[in-house]
Amino acid sequence: MDPAYLSKLITDEYVMKILTACYGKSMSTQQLSLKLDIPIAVCYRKMKELSAANLVECEDKILTKKGKWVQLFRSKVKNAYVFIENGKLRVRMELSEVTMPEYEEEIQILNDTLTH
């Protein structure tokens, strides 16, 4: 993935709020919108971008009382660093592999270094 795009994405005000809010707890897009005071359309757009970049993961789907399926997302970003090294823009991310809470397995850490 392009480091310039990734650095712009993770430093977006709404994205930073979303990634921190759903790091330790899975949340729906609607919950994130309400909790973080982000317009719902913007929140859906940001979640789509984060899913495409593999920075959030759909951890579960629940059926509401109205019969609608709602996805619950969890952030995979444990740490993120944007820096310039030897004249090149670099983004280093430490991602946690999301596991379902009932499994109580150790979380595997994946270090991704993206350079161009």
Helices and strands as residue ranges (DSSP letters): H 3-10, H 13-21, H 29-36, H 40-52, E 56-63, E 69-75, E 77-85, E 88-96, G 101-103, E 109-115
